Amino acid sequence: MAELKAKSPCDGLLPIRIGAAELTELDPGVLSMLSPLGDRAGLGAALERAHGMTLPDPLRATGGAGARCIWFGRDQVLLMGSVPDTTLTEHAAVVDQSDGWAVVQLEGAAAVDVLARLVPVDLRADRFARDHTLRTQLFHMSASITRTGDDRFMILVFRSMASTLVHDIKTAMEAVRARAGVRGTA
């Protein structure tokens, strides 16, 4: 009988460092979609009591590296890194999403330039600050992008798109490095 072993979505694909950007896979822990059952304030209070973070406003994230809650669309937030407290089910539909997403981190001085080749949104720090998040297209796939530091972004795509995500970001990283090399020789 074959022995099955769990693999991460980007197993064998990452890390990659090209020029001034690095792409690594993150282990987000438990991922749970929370959809308020009409009482957004009640969900916010329960989330703060149980997990110590506020319910994020649209296009924002709360929490930190260990546990984070990110806006994920209209009436949806994604709780990352914490097993959801059972009290949340009184205020929201709680759905485990742990196996459905690939989560990567793009960081470095060239991270914004890399994403500029793939995303139709201005992600420069003066427009898209830390804890800003959005759902957008990354090249030709749907993605969630959250700024987690000065030159650091957390990117989520459907698990089935992990290989494509790595390929597309790697191609953009190579193009940014090549462009920087051309400017450096002029």
N, C-alpha and C positions, 0 to 999 in steps of 0.2 A: 504494500500500500504506500502511495506517495505521501510524503510529509510536506504539508503546506506551511510556508513561512510568510508572515506579513511583511510587506515592503512599503516604504514611504512612497508617495507619488513621484518624487524626483530621484529615487534610488539609482545610483550610478551616474546621474547626470550632473550633479553639483558637488562641490563648489566650483565656480569659474571666476577667475580674476583676469580681466583684460584692461590694460591701461589704468585709468583712475576709477574703475568701477569693479565691484565684486558682487556676485550673485550667489546666495546661499539658501538652502532650504531651512525653514523653521518648523519646529514641532509645536503646533499651537495647542496641544492638549485637546481637551473636549471642546467641540464647537456645537453651540446650541442656538437655533433660531428662536427668537422670542417675538411673538405677534400679539400685541395688546388685545384683550377681549373687551374693548370699549373704555376701560378705566386706565388711561395712560398714567395718571397721577398715582394711582394705587400700585401699578407696576414699578414706577420710579421709586416709590417709598420702599417697596419690598426688595428691589434690587439693591438699594442703598443699605438697608438693614442686613441683608443676607451676604452681600458681596462687597460692600464698602465703596461702591461707585454709583455715580448718577446715571440715569437714563440719558443717552446722548441726544442732542438736538439733531435735526437733519444736517447731513454733511459733516458731522463731528464724531469723534471717538472719545471715550473716557477710560479711566483705569490706567494701567501701565504694562510693563513687560510681562509680569506674571499672570495677570488677568486683565482683560480688556473687553470693552463693549463698544461695538462700532455700528453706526447707522448703516443699514443695508438696503434701504428703500422705504417706500411709503409703508408705515405701520410695521416695520421690521427692523430688528436690531440683532446683531450676532454677538453672543456671549462667548468669549474665547478664554480657554485656559482654566476654567472652573467648572466643576460639576454643578449644574444649576440646582439651587436650593428648591425643595419641594413647595415652598410657599409661593414661588413664582407662578405655579400652575393655577393659583387662584385668580390671577390677573392677566395671564397670557397663555396662548398655545405655545408649548415648548417642544421643539422638534430637534432631535439629535442629527447633526450634520457632519459629524466627525470624519467619516470616511469619504465625504463627497467633495472635498476641496484640497487643492495643492496650495501651500502657503510658502512664499519665498520672500527673501529680503534683498533689496538692491540698495547698495550703499557706496559712497565714495564721492569724490569731487565731481565726477562725470555723471552721476546718477540722473540728475535732471536732464542733461543733454541726451542721455540714452533714452529716457522716457519720452522726450520731445519728438523722437523719431517714430514713436509707436502710439502715442496717446493724443487725441484731439483737444486737450485741455492744457492750460498754462499751469504748470506745477512748480514754478519758481516760488521761492520762499516768501516773497512779498505778496503773493496772491494765494498761496496754498501753504499755510503755516502748519506747525506741529499740531497733531491731533485733528487735522482736517482730513476728511475721507470722502470718497465718491465712488459711484458705480459708473463705469464708462467702458468704451471699447479700447482694448489694447491690441493694436494691429487689427485682427479680424475676430477676436474673441471677447466675450464679456468678462470684465474683471472688476474687482474692488481694490482700490489703491488708498492707502493711509500713510500720511507722513508721520513717522515715528521719531525723527531726529532731524538735525540740520541737513544732513546729506543722506538720509536713510528713509526708505519706503518699504512698507509691507504690502505685498501683492497677493491676492487670492484669485484663483481661477478654478473652474471645475476640474476635478481630479483627472478626467479623461483628456484634458488639454495640457497636462503638465509638460510633456515632451515638446509640444508646439510652443508653449510659453518659453521654455529654456532656449529653444532654437531661435525664436524671434528676438529675445533679449540679447542672446549671444551675438547674433548678426548685427544688432544695433550697437552693442559694445565695440565690436570690431570696426564698425564704420566711424564711431566717435573717436576711437584710438587712431585710426588712419587719418582722419581729418586733423586731429591734434598734431600728428607727425608731419603733415603737409605744412601746417602753420608754423611748426617749429623749425622747418628748413628754409623758410622764406626769408 
